[in-house]
């Protein structure tokens, strides 16, 4: 495991990717970005590590700052069916599970080392209400 300061650097770099993503789509003040940064949690996944497994309740939406995730289901015969890939600058979540608190059928794992920014449902709603 890298030293804490390296992980903090990863978090700062991940946020700068999100900031560039948002700046390309709208105008935000520094205060807005401070609110956004405060609502996010940085998470690093090594390749093969899970963000969520089928049967889990989705707790966060994930912004992929670097790396790539895959979202898939496993059918009754044990076959994987990929629903989507989430490369850099994509968002990924099971919105139904996130909003209703019901278990998700989806597995989400990293197919390469990935840095994510996570936001939970209530924090997302707070940002919608407070950031124009």
C-alpha positions in Angstrom: 0.0 0.0 0.0 1.5 3.4 -1.0 2.0 6.0 1.7 -1.0 8.2 2.7 0.4 11.2 1.0 0.5 9.3 -2.3 -3.2 8.4 -1.9 -4.0 12.0 -1.1 -2.2 13.0 -4.3 -4.4 10.4 -6.2 -7.5 12.0 -4.7 -6.3 15.5 -5.7 -5.6 14.3 -9.3 -8.9 12.5 -9.4 -10.7 15.7 -8.4 -8.9 17.7 -11.1 -10.1 15.2 -13.7 -13.7 15.8 -12.4 -13.2 19.5 -12.4 -12.1 19.6 -16.0 -15.1 17.3 -16.9 -17.5 19.7 -15.2 -15.8 22.9 -16.5 -16.4 21.6 -20.0 -20.1 21.4 -19.4 -21.0 24.4 -17.2 -19.6 27.3 -15.2 -18.9 26.7 -11.6 -17.5 29.1 -8.9 -14.6 28.1 -6.6 -17.2 27.9 -3.8 -19.3 25.4 -5.9 -16.2 23.3 -6.4 -15.5 23.4 -2.7 -19.0 22.0 -2.1 -18.5 19.4 -4.7 -15.2 18.3 -3.4 -16.7 18.0 0.1 -19.4 15.6 -1.1 -17.0 13.2 -2.7 -15.0 10.2 -1.4 -11.9 9.1 -3.2 -11.5 5.3 -3.7 -8.7 3.4 -5.4 -9.5 -0.1 -6.9 -6.8 -2.4 -8.1 -7.5 -4.4 -11.2 -9.9 -7.2 -10.4 -11.2 -5.5 -7.2 -14.9 -5.1 -6.7 -16.8 -1.8 -6.1 -20.0 -3.8 -5.6 -21.3 -7.3 -5.9 -24.7 -8.5 -7.0 -27.0 -8.6 -4.0 -25.4 -5.5 -2.5 -27.4 -2.3 -2.1 -25.8 0.5 -4.2 -24.5 3.2 -1.8 -22.6 5.4 -4.3 -22.4 6.6 -7.8 -18.9 6.5 -9.1 -17.0 8.9 -11.4 -14.1 7.2 -13.1 -11.2 9.6 -12.9 -8.7 7.0 -14.2 -8.9 3.4 -15.1 -11.9 1.4 -16.3 -14.8 -0.4 -14.6 -17.1 -3.0 -15.9 -20.8 -3.5 -14.9 -22.2 -7.0 -15.4 -24.7 -9.5 -14.3 -24.3 -13.3 -13.7 -27.2 -15.4 -15.0 -28.6 -18.6 -13.4 -26.1 -20.7 -15.4 -23.1 -18.7 -14.0 -22.5 -16.8 -17.3 -21.3 -13.2 -17.1 -23.2 -10.7 -19.2 -21.4 -7.3 -19.5 -23.9 -4.4 -19.4 -21.4 -1.6 -19.8 -17.9 -0.4 -19.5 -17.1 2.8 -17.7 -13.8 4.3 -18.9 -12.2 7.5 -17.7 -14.7 10.4 -17.2 -17.7 8.2 -17.1 -20.3 7.8 -14.3 -21.5 4.4 -13.2 -24.2 3.3 -10.7 -27.3 1.2 -10.3 -29.6 4.2 -10.0 -32.6 2.1 -9.0 -30.7 0.4 -6.1 -29.2 3.8 -5.1 -32.5 5.6 -4.9 -34.7 2.8 -3.5 -32.2 1.0 -1.2 -33.1 -2.4 -2.9 -30.4 -4.9 -3.7 -28.7 -4.6 -7.0 -28.3 -7.4 -9.5 -25.1 -5.8 -10.9 -21.5 -6.6 -10.2 -19.0 -3.7 -10.7 -15.3 -4.3 -10.8 -12.1 -2.7 -12.0 -10.6 -4.1 -15.2 -7.5 -2.0 -14.6 -6.2 0.0 -11.6 -8.8 2.8 -11.2 -9.3 6.0 -9.2 -12.9 6.8 -8.5 -14.8 9.6 -6.8 -17.9 8.4 -5.0 -21.0 10.3 -4.1 -23.9 9.0 -2.1 -27.6 9.8 -2.9 -28.2 12.4 -0.1 -24.9 14.2 -0.9 -25.9 14.3 -4.6 -29.3 15.8 -3.7 -27.6 18.4 -1.5 -25.4 19.4 -4.5 -28.4 19.6 -6.8 -30.1 21.9 -4.3 -27.1 24.1 -3.5 -25.1 24.3 -6.7 -26.9 26.1 -9.5 
